[in-house]
């Protein structure tokens, strides 16, 4: 199977993403996020895409987590979507922007209450010596916020990856994969290159 590139990579991403959402894909929003510390030590983990568009790809996290610190110190990142059911992959590289509080408030308010409380109590990426400490913190926070709306903690933020490079990969028979790379030349102006598989 091959594909033809669109003029705008976001149009192609949208077409692929909608196909995945309409299929019984286990976790269609899962994307590997690669970051790098100011000391050039890389790390990667899977996060969930919450929004995308011409301005970039959005996810939310604790700014005090390892990824949050690395994105703050070195605001560049890479993403990988791997949809095995479709034999497709999308790779993205770009700059990182911290979203405003209003956007983070909007997303946080959409989360389940239990998840909101857990977010308040998790010292994400720090050493947890005793699981019971975390459970007790949750119990205390539940009592404190009983019958009230849970507001977003200041450390719960949104990041947007603003792409400079987007690459689309489609598996082919006998390793004859189709690859197209988009490179941002100017605002909304993309250079398209086909790559060897």
Residue pairs with C-beta under 8 A, 6 or more apart in sequence:
1 87
1 170
1 171
1 172
1 178
2 170
2 172
2 178
3 12
3 168
3 170
3 178
3 180
5 12
5 168
5 180
5 182
5 192
5 194
6 12
6 15
7 190
8 54
8 188
8 190
9 163
9 166
9 168
9 182
9 190
10 52
10 53
10 54
12 168
13 52
13 90
13 166
13 168
14 52
16 83
16 86
16 88
16 90
16 168
17 28
17 52
19 86
20 28
20 83
20 85
20 86
21 28
23 85
23 86
24 85
25 83
25 85
25 86
27 48
28 83
29 48
29 49
29 50
30 46
30 47
30 48
30 49
30 81
31 46
31 47
31 48
31 49
31 57
31 59
31 79
31 80
31 81
32 44
32 45
32 46
32 79
32 80
32 82
33 44
33 45
33 46
33 47
33 59
33 67
33 77
33 78
33 79
34 42
34 43
34 44
34 77
34 78
34 79
34 80
35 42
35 43
35 44
35 66
35 67
35 70
35 71
35 74
35 77
36 42
36 43
36 70
36 74
36 76
37 43
37 69
37 70
37 73
37 74
38 70
38 73
38 74
43 66
43 67
43 70
45 67
47 59
47 61
47 67
48 59
49 57
49 58
49 59
49 81
50 58
50 59
50 60
50 107
50 158
51 57
51 58
52 58
54 188
55 160
55 162
56 94
56 97
56 160
56 161
56 162
56 163
57 79
57 92
57 160
57 161
57 163
58 99
58 103
58 158
58 159
58 160
58 161
59 158
59 159
60 104
60 107
60 108
60 156
60 157
60 158
60 159
61 67
61 68
61 124
61 156
61 157
61 159
62 68
62 119
62 122
62 124
62 125
62 155
62 156
62 157
63 69
63 72
63 155
63 156
63 157
64 123
64 124
64 125
64 155
65 124
65 125
66 125
67 125
68 124
68 155
68 157
68 159
71 77
71 96
71 98
71 159
72 98
75 95
75 96
75 97
76 93
76 94
76 95
76 96
77 93
77 94
77 96
77 159
77 161
78 91
78 92
78 93
78 94
79 90
79 91
79 92
79 93
79 161
80 89
80 90
80 91
80 92
81 88
81 89
81 90
82 88
82 89
83 89
87 170
87 171
88 168
88 169
88 170
88 171
89 168
89 169
90 166
90 167
90 168
90 169
91 165
91 166
91 167
91 169
92 161
92 163
92 165
92 166
92 167
93 163
93 164
93 165
94 161
94 162
94 163
94 164
94 165
95 161
95 162
95 164
96 159
96 160
96 161
96 162
97 159
97 160
97 162
98 157
98 158
98 159
99 157
99 158
99 159
99 160
101 152
103 158
104 152
104 156
104 157
104 158
105 152
107 158
108 116
108 119
108 152
108 156
109 152
111 119
113 150
116 150
116 152
117 138
117 141
117 142
117 145
117 150
118 138
119 153
119 156
120 141
120 150
120 153
121 134
121 137
121 138
121 141
122 134
128 134
163 184
164 183
164 184
165 181
165 182
165 183
165 184
166 181
166 182
167 179
167 180
167 181
167 182
167 195
168 178
168 179
168 180
168 181
168 182
169 177
169 178
169 179
170 177
170 178
170 179
171 177
172 178
172 197
175 197
176 197
177 197
178 194
178 197
179 194
179 195
179 196
179 197
180 192
180 193
180 194
180 195
181 192
181 193
181 194
181 195
182 190
182 191
182 192
183 190
183 191
183 193
184 190
184 191
185 191
